[in-house]
Amino acid sequence: VQLQASGGGLVQPGGSLRLSCAASGTISSIAPIQWYRQAPGKRRELVATGDDYIVYADSVKGRFTISRDNARNTVYLQMNSLRPEDTAVYYCYYPPRLTWGQGTQVTVSS
């Protein structure tokens, strides 16, 4: 399984971005794919899980939404009302195979 994350960039506070995680290779379901992030000098933290029971970090609840397109083998993270503290490298992760994507940088700054 390979994961390709994309969609990061520079955005002003209050703006939006949509991240994509495209899965390829032998994968039965993209539902378990999760999103993590790691800010400079901080530990990697869970942002959102997928599957049948979606969980969001408290810091992103009401602003971020995880979704998936099974036909495209792609999981998305819609990020709205972005804040400077959301600045981080965002990674997608597939737990059944312990596979990480390469990360995409999100910078929220005016």
C-alpha positions as CSV (number, residue, x, y, z in Angstrom):
1,V,0.0,0.0,0.0
2,Q,1.2,3.5,-0.9
3,L,-0.3,6.8,0.3
4,Q,0.2,10.1,-1.5
5,A,-0.9,13.2,0.4
6,S,-1.4,16.5,-1.3
7,G,-3.3,19.8,-1.1
8,G,-1.2,21.6,1.4
9,G,-0.1,25.2,1.1
10,L,0.0,28.7,2.5
11,V,-3.4,30.1,3.6
12,Q,-4.5,33.1,5.6
13,P,-6.2,32.7,9.0
14,G,-9.8,32.0,8.5
15,G,-9.2,30.3,5.1
16,S,-9.8,26.8,3.9
17,L,-7.8,24.0,2.4
18,R,-8.7,20.5,1.3
19,L,-6.1,17.8,1.7
20,S,-6.2,14.5,-0.3
21,C,-4.7,11.2,0.4
22,A,-4.7,8.8,-2.6
23,A,-4.1,5.2,-1.8
24,S,-2.6,2.7,-4.3
25,G,-1.6,-0.9,-4.2
26,T,-3.4,-3.8,-2.5
27,I,-5.9,-2.2,-0.2
28,S,-9.3,-3.7,0.7
29,S,-10.8,-0.5,2.0
30,I,-9.7,3.1,2.5
31,A,-12.1,3.5,5.4
32,P,-9.4,3.1,8.1
33,I,-7.2,5.9,6.8
34,Q,-6.5,8.5,9.4
35,W,-5.1,12.0,9.3
36,Y,-2.3,13.1,11.7
37,R,-0.3,16.3,11.9
38,Q,3.1,17.4,13.4
39,A,3.9,20.9,14.2
40,P,7.5,22.1,14.6
41,G,8.9,20.9,17.9
42,K,5.8,18.9,18.8
43,R,4.8,15.3,18.7
44,R,2.7,13.9,15.9
45,E,-1.0,14.0,16.8
46,L,-4.2,12.4,15.6
47,V,-6.4,14.8,13.7
48,A,-9.2,12.6,12.4
49,T,-10.1,9.0,12.0
50,G,-12.2,7.5,9.4
51,D,-14.0,4.1,9.4
52,D,-17.5,3.7,10.9
53,Y,-16.9,5.9,13.9
54,I,-15.3,9.2,13.1
55,V,-13.2,10.9,15.8
56,Y,-11.8,14.4,15.6
57,A,-9.2,16.0,17.8
58,D,-10.9,18.6,20.1
59,S,-8.9,21.3,18.5
60,V,-10.4,20.8,15.1
61,K,-13.9,19.7,15.9
62,G,-16.5,21.8,13.9
63,R,-13.8,23.0,11.5
64,F,-12.3,19.9,9.9
65,T,-14.2,17.1,8.1
66,I,-12.9,13.8,6.9
67,S,-14.5,12.1,3.9
68,R,-13.7,9.5,1.3
69,D,-14.3,8.7,-2.3
70,N,-14.1,4.9,-2.6
71,A,-14.2,5.0,-6.4
72,R,-11.0,7.1,-6.4
73,N,-9.4,5.4,-3.4
74,T,-9.0,8.8,-1.9
75,V,-9.6,10.2,1.6
76,Y,-10.0,13.9,2.1
77,L,-9.6,16.3,5.0
78,Q,-11.6,19.5,4.5
79,M,-10.1,22.2,6.7
80,N,-12.1,25.4,7.3
81,S,-11.6,28.4,9.6
82,L,-7.9,27.7,9.7
83,R,-5.8,29.1,12.5
84,P,-2.1,29.7,12.8
85,E,-1.9,26.9,15.3
86,D,-3.1,24.5,12.6
87,T,0.3,25.0,10.9
88,A,1.9,21.6,10.6
89,V,2.9,18.8,8.3
90,Y,-0.2,16.7,7.7
91,Y,0.1,13.0,7.2
92,C,-2.3,10.3,6.2
93,Y,-1.9,6.9,7.8
94,Y,-3.3,3.4,7.1
95,P,-3.3,1.4,10.4
96,P,-3.8,-2.1,9.0
97,R,-0.5,-1.9,7.2
98,L,1.3,0.6,9.4
99,T,1.8,2.8,6.3
100,W,2.4,6.6,6.3
101,G,2.0,9.0,3.5
102,Q,4.9,11.4,2.9
103,G,3.2,14.5,4.4
104,T,2.0,17.8,3.1
105,Q,2.8,21.1,4.6
106,V,0.0,23.4,5.8
107,T,1.0,27.0,6.8
108,V,-1.6,29.4,8.2
109,S,-0.2,32.9,8.3
110,S,-1.1,36.4,7.3
